[in-house]
């Protein structure tokens, strides 16, 4: 067994599951061959395991007259990394046992449990994909996928951790590209809005509104409306102070002349005050004269009226008051600045994308070169293995090409080609390989990869379809080879294969009478040692 990330299936308990009433299977850590006559229930064990691994639980599998069916699998592991994995997914376990349970009810949804906590079936699928590999007809079809072929090559090359590191960079690149496109879309959508905001700001900037300015022009407006009364009032005051024949200034000057000609009659203090009054009247006369001469011309009047109209119009447009208008003005300014920030973000993200694309391209090239080398090595090993499985004269090649663009795993593209008949040329495996040949190719791959993969449990279904004799013996040896590093469970009807198993799991069925009605029951018998040889001979007396 492997010492790195090792987990194996310890037991499987089936209760009210199809023809199994209450049976428990104890598995060996190496090669377990599941045998039995056709219809005995061998495939039901595989069905149960698939449900444990997250497959849909069909209510038809509940035993007749039972309210529920229960399937419980116990896995065993001493590996610290595996404990850490289950801690990370929130389903820790004590000791060394991982417990998975599915209960199928007749009248309600099925329930899933991982280490005695409820969980989703999808979580069981995620867990099983990490540690369990089901090699059957569906898996054979997966082998025809270029994506899956690349996964197998990367596993052989030992670059899975490098792939994860690359994908982290690639995911960052994808994130920034998505963000970049969203910002571009945002900019395009906002382009019309930006034009509108700029227009409103130009209009407001032209007015340059303020409460003080509005008060000042309203004051000027009042002056315009009252200009005639103003002129009359100012003129009367100017006339009384300095312009009339008997104005105040002239009278005051006359009084001061008389006082100066008769010194001592008027007190100096009074004369000083009269001079102060004279100075004040002269200042007032000057100011009145200036105000009278400062009449607004027609151009100034039109400008003031236009500004007042602009204030009124923009107040209606932007909230009803000058305060609201000024608030809207600053909101527009802030919004326009945010558009500039989008441009800055686009520029920064564009630079980040360029940097990440360079990192990805460099990393992808390194991965590509490793794949080129390892593809040749794997091709040689696969050819050797399939020939050992009686695909005489067959040759397998893994050809690596470079794609024009980067993808989640670099830019390597794979062609898995084979020549099954010497001299007839190479073609893609999916175009020429039969089901039996695909099974043997896949078994060869598993045999090569089992020593350095995270997979701990291999389930082989239909591995012996369409074969027999010496080929079956070769397949049995290969399964035994895989079990040196990983636990193997294989359903077989061939004694040639079963003879290489560490333990036989013999499935048989019997009929019993329950309440005067016959009922079929499947029974598990675990066989090893000397009894194993007897059972194998019983499978085929000639063997």
Order of alpha helices (4+ residues) and beta strands (2+ residues): beta-beta-beta-alpha-beta-alpha-beta-beta-beta-alpha-beta-alpha-alpha-alpha-alpha-alpha-alpha-alpha-alpha-alpha-beta-beta-beta-alpha-alpha-beta-alpha-beta-alpha-beta-beta-alpha
